[in-house]
Amino acid sequence: MQEQETVLGEDIKFRGKLEFDHKLRVNGQFKGTINTGGDLSIGSRARVEADIQAGVLVLEGDLTGNVVATRKVSLRKNCQLRGDLRTPDMEVESGSRFTGSCLMD
């Protein structure tokens, strides 16, 4: 059975602390902190200001904040990341923008 992804839609503006175990996709606006051992996707129209700890981060939109990913970070075309990044594996598509430092360990 395929694990279902939870989605915060484009019309949602959320502030606070998010904690979850599986998959979440943010398509709206979020400000706060995000902690998960699961997968986090930030959609192309999303605007996120958060420090993030996740298993996997897939960034398509705009993120301001520091990221610690235990498995992988994927920066997709046209995304923008402003903050420091720590991950053992990283994928960067042409056209993505990253301002910060990166530590791969």
N, C-alpha and C positions, 0 to 999 in steps of 0.2 A: 504494500500500500504506500503510495506517494504521500509524503508529508506536505500538508497544505501551508501556504505562505499567508501570513497576516499582512494586510495592506492599510497604511494610513493614507487616505485619499488626498488629492490635490487641494480640496477645500478645507482640509483640517490644519489648524494652527494649534500646536501643543507645546506646553512648557512643563518641565519637570524631569523626573528620573524614570527611564525605561529599563526594565529588566525582563528578559525573556529567555527561553531555552532553545527555540528552534529557528524559524525563519521569519524575518520582518522586512517589509519594503516600505520605505517612507517616500511618498510622492508629494507631500505638503511641506509645511514649515514646522521645524522642531528646534527648541532651545533648551539645553540642559545637559544631562549626562545619559549615556547609553552603556549598559553592561550586559554582555551575553557571551556564552560559549558557542552560540549558534551563528547563523549567517545573517548579515545585515546588508540590504541593498538600498541605495539612495538614488531615486529616480532622476531623470534628466531635468525635470522642472522643480525639483525639491531644493529647499534652502535650509541647511542645518547648521546650527551653532552649538557644538557639543564636543566634549571629550568622550572618546569612544574606546571601549574594550570589547573586542569581538573575536570570534573564531575566524570568520571570513568577512571582509568588507568589499563590496562592489560599488564603486562610486561612479555615477553618471551625471550627477548634478553639482551643487555648490556646497562645500563643507568648510567651515572654519572651526578648527579645534585639533587637538592632538589625538593620535590613533595608536592603539596597541592591538595588533591582530596576531593571534597565536598560530594561525595557519597560512593566510594569504590576504593580500590587498590587490585589487584590480582597479586601476584607474582607466576609465573608458574615455573615448573620444569626446571632447567638449566639456569634460568635467573640470572643476577647479577645487583644489585642496590647498588651504592656507593653514599650516600647522606642522608639527613634527610627527614622524611616522616611525613605528618600530614593528617589524614583521620578518619572519624567516623567508618569505617568498613574495615576490612582487611582479605584477604584470602592468606595463604602461603602454597604452595605445597612443599612436601619433595623434596630436591635437589636444591631448590632456595638458592641464597646467598644474604645477606643483610648486609651492613656495614654502620652504621649510627644510628641515634636515631629515635624513633617513638613516636608520640603523637596522641592518639586517643581521640577525644572529640566530 
